Each structure stands twice: as C-alpha cells, then as structure tokens.
Amino acid sequence: MSKRKINISVESIMVILLMIVFAVSISVLIYQGSQTYRIILKDKELAENNRIALSYINMKIKQNDTKDAINLDSFPPIKDDVLVISHHGLEKGLITYIFFYEGALWECYTDSVLDLTISSKIIDLDGQLIFSKDDIKGQIITTLSKNIDDTNPTRMYATLRAH
C-alpha cells in the first residue's frame, strides 16, 4: 500500500471515530437531560399535590367555620387524628371527615361515623399529613412532612373565626 492510501485510511478511521465519540456524547447528553427533566417534573408534581391538599383543607375549614363545628377526633383504622367538620344550615346533621390514610388525603361525607368504604380519595401525597389543634389560639394546624424525621415540614395554620 502506498503512503497516500495509508494516510487516507487513517484519516477516514479518525473521522469515523470522531463521529462515534460525537454520537455517544450526544446520546449521553440527551439521556442525562431526560433524567433531570423527570426529576424536576416529579418534584413539581409533588409540590402541586401538596398545595392542592392544603388548599382543599383550608377551603373546607373556612366554609364551615361556625362555633364548635370543627374538631379533631381519632378513629381506630386511621393512625393520626381526623379533621371532623359538622355541618349546619341545609346540611345540618351531616359530617365531613378529612384524613390521611395510605399515602393519600381522603374525605368521608356522611350522616354517621367515619366509614372507609364510602370515603373518597382526594389526592395522593408523598409523606405524612397530621392535623393538630391549638385551642388557645383557635387554630387547626395541618403539618405535611416528607418523612417522619423531616426537620422542615410544611405547616398551614387555619385560624377559626368562631373560636
């Protein structure tokens, strides 16, 4: 083989190798970008679900804020306290139970005690949602934690007018 043909062969091989490196680099870049996008999208979805859940709870509290209408109670199948809203007016005698169960926010609208079979799932939540009540300040406190050891949970304070 002549020296010219060897140089052309080496150049051709180098160009092909460069194209392969370029193709692999682009593939890795696209893969990394898609993974980052999925993580960002998941974080945004979780934040949106948390906002929806807290907004829903706040709206229910504000809609039914009358004297002795909003309390916390415990029910055996549910580990934490349940928000109990007693209705007045046209809905007198009906009760709404709002609770966190199996990774989701649930609601039970009934005229008797809480029943999981007639409860409706509102939205899935990642973490733990706990209700508490501050009788001195007249507030319902909703705490949304990512996990049990969360040092910076999201808290919503709903001050009751009819305290």
C-alpha positions in Angstrom: 0.0 0.0 0.0 1.2 3.4 -0.8 1.8 6.0 1.8 -1.0 8.2 0.5 -3.6 5.4 0.8 -2.5 4.7 4.3 -2.9 8.4 5.2 -6.4 8.4 3.7 -7.3 5.2 5.6 -6.0 6.6 8.9 -7.9 9.9 8.3 -11.1 8.1 7.4 -10.8 5.9 10.6 -10.1 9.0 12.7 -13.2 10.8 11.2 -15.4 7.7 11.9 -14.0 7.5 15.5 -14.7 11.2 16.0 -18.2 10.8 14.7 -18.8 7.8 17.0 -17.5 9.9 20.0 -19.7 12.7 19.0 -22.8 10.4 18.7 -22.1 8.8 22.1 -21.7 12.2 23.7 -25.0 13.4 22.2 -26.7 10.2 23.4 -25.4 10.6 26.9 -26.4 14.3 27.0 -29.9 13.5 25.8 -30.2 10.7 28.4 -29.0 12.9 31.3 -31.3 15.7 30.2 -34.3 13.4 30.2 -33.4 12.1 33.6 -33.1 15.6 35.0 -36.4 16.6 33.4 -38.1 13.6 35.0 -36.8 14.5 38.5 -37.8 18.2 38.1 -41.3 17.1 36.8 -41.7 14.7 39.8 -40.7 17.4 42.3 -43.2 19.9 40.7 -46.0 17.3 40.8 -45.4 16.6 44.5 -45.3 20.3 45.3 -48.6 20.8 43.3 -50.3 17.9 45.1 -49.2 19.3 48.5 -50.6 22.7 47.5 -53.9 21.2 46.3 -54.2 19.2 49.6 -53.6 22.2 51.8 -55.8 24.4 49.8 -58.6 21.9 49.9 -58.3 21.6 53.7 -58.2 25.3 54.2 -61.3 25.8 52.0 -63.3 23.2 53.9 -62.3 24.8 57.2 -63.2 28.3 56.0 -66.6 27.1 54.5 -67.7 25.5 57.7 -66.2 27.8 60.4 -69.0 28.1 62.9 -69.0 27.6 66.7 -68.0 24.0 67.7 -68.2 22.8 64.0 -64.5 21.9 63.5 -62.8 19.4 65.8 -60.2 16.6 65.7 -61.0 13.1 66.7 -59.4 9.6 66.4 -60.8 6.5 64.7 -59.2 3.1 65.0 -58.2 2.3 61.4 -56.5 5.7 61.0 -53.3 6.2 62.8 -53.4 10.0 63.3 -56.2 12.5 64.2 -59.0 13.1 61.8 -60.5 16.5 61.0 -64.2 16.4 61.8 -66.4 19.1 60.3 -70.1 19.2 61.5 -72.3 21.0 59.0 -75.1 23.5 59.8 -77.9 25.0 57.8 -79.3 22.9 55.0 -76.6 20.3 55.7 -77.4 20.0 59.4 -76.7 16.5 60.7 -74.1 15.7 58.1 -70.4 15.4 58.9 -67.3 15.6 56.8 -64.2 13.6 57.9 -60.9 14.6 56.3 -58.0 12.3 57.0 -54.6 11.0 55.8 -54.7 7.3 55.0 -52.4 5.0 53.0 -50.5 7.9 51.4 -53.4 10.0 50.3 -55.8 12.6 51.6 -59.3 11.2 52.0 -62.8 12.6 52.7 -65.9 10.9 54.1 -69.1 12.9 53.9 -71.8 11.1 55.9 -74.5 11.4 58.5 -72.9 8.8 60.8 -69.4 7.7 61.8 -66.4 7.6 59.6 -66.6 4.7 57.1 -63.6 3.9 54.8 -65.9 2.1 52.3 -67.8 5.3 51.5 -64.7 7.6 51.7 -63.3 9.3 48.6 -59.6 9.8 47.8 -58.9 13.5 47.2 -55.2 13.3 46.2 -52.1 11.2 46.7 -49.5 12.7 48.9 -45.8 11.8 49.3 -45.0 11.8 53.0 -47.2 12.3 56.1 -50.1 14.7 56.9 -51.0 15.3 60.5 -53.8 17.5 62.0 -53.4 19.2 65.3 -55.4 21.9 67.2 -54.2 24.8 69.2 -57.2 25.6 71.5 -55.6 28.7 72.9 -55.1 30.4 69.6 -58.1 28.7 68.0 -56.2 27.2 65.1 -56.2 24.0 63.2 -52.6 23.2 62.2 -52.0 20.9 59.2 -48.5 19.6 59.0 -47.2 18.0 55.8 -43.9 16.1 56.2 -41.8 14.4 53.6 -40.9 11.7 56.1 -41.1 11.1 59.9 -37.7 12.8 60.5 -38.5 15.8 58.4 -36.9 18.8 60.1 -38.6 21.4 57.9 -42.3 20.3 57.3 -44.9 22.5 55.6 -47.4 23.8 58.0 -50.7 25.5 57.4 -52.4 27.4 60.2 -56.2 27.9 59.8 -57.4 30.3 62.5 -61.0 29.7 63.4 -63.3 32.8 63.5 -65.8 31.0 65.7 -63.2 30.2 68.4 
